[in-house]
Amino acid sequence: MKLSIIVAASKNLVIGKNNSLPWHLPADLKYFKKVTMGHCIIMGRKTYESLSKPLPGRPNIVITRDSNYGNNNGIIICTSLQEAYDQAKLKGESEAFIIGGAQIINEAIKTVDKIYLTEIDAIIEGDTFLKPIDYTNWKETKRTSFPKDELNSYPFAFVELERLA
C-alpha cells in the first residue's frame, strides 16, 4: 500500500488558521476530491471536527488519543498513525492519504512514499504550519501551475513529490 500526504501550504508554510483553510481555492478542493476519492483518508481529530461530517466516498480514519471518541458517523477511530495504516491495509487500500492536521502530517512525512503538495504562491497568515520539506529526500515528478483568477484567490501549483530510494 502506498502512503501519501495531500496538503496545501503557503510560501510561509501555513496550512491552516483557526482550524480551517485561510484561503479560497476552489480548484484545490476539486483536486483534493479527485485525488482522494475512493481511497482511505487519515486525519487527526481536530481536522475531522473541522469538516463537520465525514467526507463521502472515502473511508474516514480519525486518529485521536481518546479511545472513547464517538463513532456515530461510520468513521474508523485509531489511536496512532500505525494503527490507521493497519486499518487502511485491512480495507485493501492501494493508496491511503494523510490529510491533516500539522501534527499528523509532520509525523507521517517520515513514512510516506508520496506528497501531493499544493504550493500557494503567497504569504498567508495562519496558526498551523507544515515543517519545511527536506527536498534532498524527494524528487519532483509533476508540477502544474495556475494563475490567480476570478475563482481562486492566489496563484498556485499542484506538485507531486516521490520519496527517493
Beta strands, then each sheet from edge to edge (+ up, - down):
strand 1: 2-10
strand 2: 14-16
strand 3: 41-44
strand 4: 60-63
strand 5: 76-78
strand 6: 95-100
strand 7: 114-120
strand 8: 128-129
strand 9: 138-146
strand 10: 156-163
sheet 1: 5+ 4+ 3+ 6+ 1+ 7+ 10- 9+
sheet 2: 2+ 8-
end
